Amino acid sequence: MSIETQTPVPTPTPPRTPRMLTAPSAKRLPGWSTWAILVGSLALGALVTVISGGFSLSGAAIVGLAIFLAAVYAISSLYEGR
């Protein structure tokens, strides 16, 4: 009398999914910060146009937009570390 033993076939394990970059430990700017930077940039743009020789709405908007783009990039890269 012989007893045959069968080895169980191992089930394949699913691949591990990579961790997301937005982990709870990642630092992120609050949602209102973009609007605050925009308002501050437009105010600074208006101040620059007044100092440079007179207020111009289009000049203030262009200067404010340039300041906004630079400020958002700088602040988010410093705070979030990207």
Secondary structure, DSSP 8 states (H G I E B T S, - for coil): --------------------SS-TTS----TTHHHHHHHHHHHHHHHHHHHTTS--HHHHHHHHHHHHHHHHHHHHHHHH--
